Each structure stands twice: as structure tokens, then as C-alpha cells.
Amino acid sequence: MNDFYKEIYRHYFKTGKLNLKYNNGNFEFSDYLNLFGCVSLTQLPNNLKISCDLYLYGCTSLTKLPADLEIGGDLNLRNCTALTKLSNNLRVDGSLYLIDCVSLTKLPANLKIGGNLNLSNCIALTQLPDNLNVGGNVNLYGCPALIKLSNNLKVGSYTSLTKLPANVEIGGDLYLDGCTSLTKLPNNLKVNGAIYW
């Protein structure tokens, strides 16, 4: 945990500001927090709340996120190559960037992202969680192990989606509203519920 505090001080000296409060066991930042490239950072404190963006791009030793992490803006975890899972009660009001998180195997159930979800090159990811709710676009480019989309997948708009991966199985409903570039569905697509397109 000492690496987290070192990075907080580095952030303060770099930006000249640190809007940090410790309230009833919770760390609360009222500004963005940029911990870009902190390769020694292995964990964050529990009950962390950031009202703006959190940048953890290139934190290659970070293996997991803390319980009850709340981000009021975007969460950028690009190239966090040791990250294997996200916390169960993760809340991201903006976009979630998990690009090149090559060890990430799954996402928590009932995950709600207010903006976009980018999972590009998450090569170990095999399925999306049930009741995944994304307010914007979902990018699944370069996810060769992904064979199952979530039950009741909801995507706000994905106008650039042209095809779904082969051998996809969805246990519930598939919502493709706003997917204007998608012209056909794969023959081997299995959807146990309804398709809204």
C-alpha cells in the first residue's frame, strides 16, 4: 500500500493540488487522479471514491481493484497486464478502458458503465458477465478467447459494429438497438431469449 501513498505525493508535487479527504474509512478525491506508469503499484486502498477520472494506464503490477471502488468519470486501466479481475461493486459513471489487460479473465456480474467499455486485446477474457449494462459503445476487438456474451446484454449505441464473433452464446436477451452497421447475425449465434435489433 506504500506505493499508493508515494504516488499520491508524486501526483501532488506534479499538479500542485490534492483534493483528498478521509471520511469514515473512505478515501475521497474531488479531482482526477493520474497514476500513469506506476509500475510498482500493486493495490489501491479499499473504499476509494474519485469524483472525476482515475488513470492507472501502465500500472503493470496492479493485480486487482479494491472493493467498493467508485469513479465519477472515466477509469483507464490500459496496459495493466497483471490485472486479473475487477471488484464486484465497481461503479464507473464514465467510460472503462481495459485495453491490453492481457491477464483479465472476467468482469463482475451486474457491471454498469455509464459511458463506453473498451476491452480491446483482452486475450484471456472468455465471457461477458450477466446483466452487463453499457451506456455507450463496447469494443471487443482482439478478444480471441471470448465465446460467451452476457445474458441480457444492453449496449447504448454501437453504430460501428459490423459483425458479432463466431460461436457466441447468450443465455438471455440480446439488445442491438442502434447497431446500424450490423447487417446480419452469424448462423451459429445462440440466443435463448429475444433479439432486439
Secondary structure, 3 states (H helix, E strand, C coil): CHHHHHHHHHHHHHHCCCCEEEECCEEEECCCEECCCCCCCCCCCCCEEECCCEECCCCCCCCECCCCCEECCCEECCCCCCCCECCCCCEECCCEECCCCCCCCCCCCCCEECCCEECCCCCCCCECCCCCEECCCEECCCCCCCCECCCCEEECCCCCCCCCCCCCEECCCEECCCCCCCCCCCCCCEECCCEEC
